[in-house]
C-alpha cells in the first residue's frame, strides 16, 4: 500500500529568523511610496497625452539630441570607469604604498561632495584659463563647455561605484589562484584575462550598471561644465528643467518618460548579462 504525500506549496521556506512578514511588508510599502507611486504617476501623466502627442514630443529633434548626450555620455563614462575603476581597486587591494589611505579616502569624495561644487571645481580646472585647460588650449583641445566636459564630470561622479563594488570581490580572490596559474604555465596576461577577470566580471558589471545609472540622471555637476548648448552639449535632465520653466509640462513629462524607458531597458540588459556571468563563472554570486 502506497501512501501519496502531497507537498504543500509554501510562499516562503521556513526560517529560524522571525519577522519575515513584517520585514516584507515594510519593504514593499517603502518601495511603493518611494519608487512605484512616483513612476506610476509619470507613466499615467504620459498616457494622458495620447500616443500621437507623446511621440511628437518625445521624438523632437532637440529632445533626441539631449537624450543621446545624456545616455551616450553616461555609457562612455561608465566604460571608462569600469576599466580604470578595476585598476584602481586592484592597486588599493594588492599593493602597499605611502599615501594609500589618503587615495582610498579620496575615492569616496564624489559621494560626499555636493554635485554643484564638483561642477564648479571641474569647470575651474578645465576652462580655457583654468589650471589644466590653459595647457590644453594651445594644443587645440577644449574640455570645458563641450561634450568632453560632460563625460569628464560623469566619470568623476561614477568612479566610486566601480571601485567600491569590485574591492570586496578582489579581497576574496586568493593569491594562490594566481600562483597556481603561473605554476601551470600561464603568463601574466593569461592570468589576468582567463583567471582573474572572469571572477571579477559580475562585480564589474554591477559597478558599470551603478555608474551608468548615476551618470544618466546627473545634473548638478554637468550643467556648469557642459556649456548647455542646444543640439551640442545639452543633457536631458536640463532640458526637462527648461520645459518646466516654460510651463510646458507635457514636453517635460514626455522627456522624463523616455529617460525612464531607456534606463529600464539598458539596466535590464545589464542585469541579464550579469546573471549569465554569475551562472557561468560562479564568482560574486
Helices and strands as residue ranges (DSSP letters): H 20-31, I 32-36, H 37-47, H 51-58, H 61-94, H 100-107, H 109-112, H 115-126, H 133-137, H 147-172, H 175-183, H 188-190, I 191-196, H 197-216, H 220-226, H 236-245, H 249-281
